[in-house]
């Protein structure tokens, strides 16, 4: 068992991000990705819904696979009005392991296609918006809702996936035997630790996430 949220661990992890941000190649990749998120934020609800579909597809899959699925769905035009079977078949052909369930989620969320941006904008902060998303969009948990918000330009939430947890474990910020499935209480606790690291860096936690993801994968994906 290790101590969670130690000052030493927070500073060590902050130093790792400092090293990466000092690498011009890595920093450029992060800055380009952040710029893409801001372009989406300035776009319309249809563009936001595309990111929602992407985040629904990343659960229990990879970022690369989710993007391939989004591209395939758009290519055959089934997102706006295809039935569950048509959406599922496209996902199966693109190699998604949970095609039927994800198709169900996408079709059920379709009512948000033209107003998701307006709904999120009504909330006074992204924490409240995340609560609404988790409660009202089937298939979105804390991680997926945070992922969506970050991808539409809200950088004050943490996307706590296995790569981020690996960074935290490595620096003694979470228990070695912490369960894979995070309850809301534990998610918020870990997010609080990550925000302490981000504060040291004077960097939004959602941007810091990209550096931590790169540290484990050597990629800066959305």
N, C-alpha and C positions, 0 to 999 in steps of 0.2 A: 504494500500500500504506500502511496506517495501523498505528499501534502498538496492540496489543490490551491492554485492561485498564489504561490509563494512569490515574493518580490524578486528573488534570484531567478526563478523560472521566467517571470514576465520580462525581466531585462535581457535574459539570454535569447528569448524568442524575438524580442524587439531588435536585438543586434543582428539576428539572422535576416530579418527583413531589411535592415539598413544595408547590409552587404549586398543583397539582391537589388535594392533600389539604386545602389551606386554603380551597378552594371548598366551601361547605357542601352545595351540591346534588350535586356529584360525590362528596364523602365519604359522604353519605347513601346514594347508590346503591351504593357499594362496601360499606358496612357492611351494607346490606340483603342484598346478594349473599352476603357472608360468613356472615350469620346463616342464610341458606338452606342453605349447605353444612353448617353445624353441625347443622341439623335433619336433614339426610340422614344425617350421621354417627351420630346417635342413633336412626335408623330401623333397619329390619330388612334382611336380605339382598336381599329383593325390590326394595326401594327402591334399594339399591346397584347391583343388576343393571341397573336402568333407566338409571343413570348410565353403566354400562359400555357398554350398547347405544348411548347417545348419543355417547360418545367413539369408539366404533368407526365411527360414521357421520360424524364431523367430518373424518376424514382425506380430503384432496382434495375437501372440500366446505366449506360455510359453517356457522357455528353456528346460524344461523336455519333453514337447510335441514335440518340434523340434528334440530333440535327438532320441526319439522313432521313429519319421518319418524317420530320416536318417538311423537308424538301419534297419527299415523295407524296405526302398528303396534298401539298400545294400544287404539285405537278399534275395530279389527277383531279383536282378540284372538288374533293369530297368533304372538306371541312365545313363549308357553308351550309350544305343541304344533303350530303350523303347520309345514308342510314348507318346504324351501328355495324352491320355486316360488311358494308363497303369500306368503312374506315378500318375495321379490324383486318380485313383482307389486305389492305395496303400496308398496314403495320406488320402483318405476318410476312409479307413478301420482302419487307425491308429488314426483317430479322429481329423484331422486338419480341422478347420472351413472353410478355403479358399483353398480347394484342387485344384480346377480348375485353379485358377490364379497362385498359387505357382507352379503347374505342368508346366504351360506355361513359367514361369520365369526360372525354372530349365532346361527345354529343350532348351530354347533360349540361356542360358549361357553355354551349353554343349561344345561349341567350345573352351572354355577356359580350358578345363579339362587337357590338356597336356602342357599348356604354361602360366598359370596364375602366377606361381612363377616368371618366367622370365620377364613377363610384369611388375609386381610390382617392381622387382629389378632394372628396368631401371630408375625409378624415383629417383631424388636426395634426396627426403625426403618423409615421409609418408603423408604429407599434399597434395603434388602433386599426389601421388598415390591414395589418397582418392578422389580427384577431378575426376580422370580418372574413378574410379570404379563407382561413382555416375552417371557420364555422359554416361557410356558404358555398365553397367550391369543393365538391367531392373529389378526393384524390390528392388534395394539398394538405400536407402536414406543415409543421413549423419550418422545416428545412426548405421544402418546395415553395412555400409562400414567401420566405425570405429571399430565395433564389429569384423568384419572379420580380419582387420589388427591386432588388439590386439591378436586374436586367432592364428595368424601365427607369433607372436613374435615381433610386433611393439607396444611398450608401451607408446608412446608419443601422443596418441590420447585418447579422452574421449568417453565412451559409455554412452550417456545421455538418460537414459530411465526413466520410472516413479519412480523407486526406488531412482535413483540418484537425480532426481528433488525433491523428498520428503525430502531427506537429506538437499538439498540446501534451500528449503522453511523453513524447521524447524530452520535453522540457519540464516534466513534473507538474504540469498544470491541471491534470485530471488523474484520477485513480487508474492504475494499470488494468484493473479488472472491471472498469466501468462498463455497463451493459451497452450493447450496440444500439438498441432502441432507446431514444431519448424521450423522456416525459417532458411536458411543457415546462415543469419546474426546473428540471435538470438542464434543458435547452437554454432557458433564460439565465441560469447560473453560469453555464459555460460561455454564453454570449457576453455576460458581464466581465468575465476574465479576459476575453478577447478584446473588449473595449478598453480595458486597462492597458493592454499591450498597445493598442492603436493610439491611445492618449499619449503614451511615451513617444510615439512616432509623429504625433500631430498629423495623423492620417485617418481618414474615415475607415471604419472597420470593414466595410464592403469593398474598399479598394485594397486594404491589407490582405484580405482573403485571396485576391488574385496572386499576390506574391507567395503566400503560404501554399497555394495550390501548385504554383510553378515549382516551388521548392521540392515537392514530392513527385511531380509528374513531368517537369521540364516543358510544360505547356501552359499557355494562358488562354484557356477556353472560357466561354461565357457561362 
